[in-house]
Amino acid sequence: MIRLENASKKMQIKGSSKTILDGVSFVLKRGRSVGLLGRNGAGKSTLLKLIAGTLRLDSGRIIRQGRISWPLGFSGTFQGNLTGEQNVRFVARVYGVNTDELIDYVTEFAELGPFFRAPVKTYSSGMKARLAFGLSMGIQFDYYLVDEVTAVGDSNFKKKCHSAFKEKLSDSDVIMVSHSTETIREYCQTGVVIEKGKLTFFENVEDAIRVHDQNMENG
């Protein structure tokens, strides 16, 4: 369960203040995956970071029950001066999982070759995404936070990501941001529309997509 209580957040975007959450109280329950929908700049990725705890609210609070991943498309997860392997070791200690097993898993999954032992600051954005995805798949979370990460890599790597992710979701939920409504439909049963600092929940993801499309048409 993830609960927002009177949550407010503003961000500075291009020199002006943008309201992302405006006194929002909201509950996401376990058992059904949710797609986050909203126009560009509405705050979808910011909301993922708030849920993950990598950003703080201005006021209110977020109560988290269960193990929550970092946003898979968020490169700020890693310490740039450390190697990929050292970052994996650090995460293994934080989450209390077997270090050697996690390193073996990520080494095989991410396919970074010698770069796995190079500083992450030398990585391309695609390499960081591979490392983040492999690391996330190596740890069992109750909620996986996903920000367009399934689009990385060549066709074979995409297939591997898709297969691993589907396997994880047999026991976990996903909170997903994607510009592709087909991707949202594939992974999510419910939807949340972010509009003007408010969140609206829909039990049926098709209803969320319909309302989002109407918002986009209305400008």
Helices and strands as residue ranges (DSSP letters): E 2-13, E 16-28, E 34-37, H 44-52, E 59-64, G 75-77, H 84-95, H 99-110, G 113-117, G 120-122, H 125-137, E 143-147, G 149-151, H 155-168, E 173-177, H 181-187, E 190-195, E 198-202, H 205-218
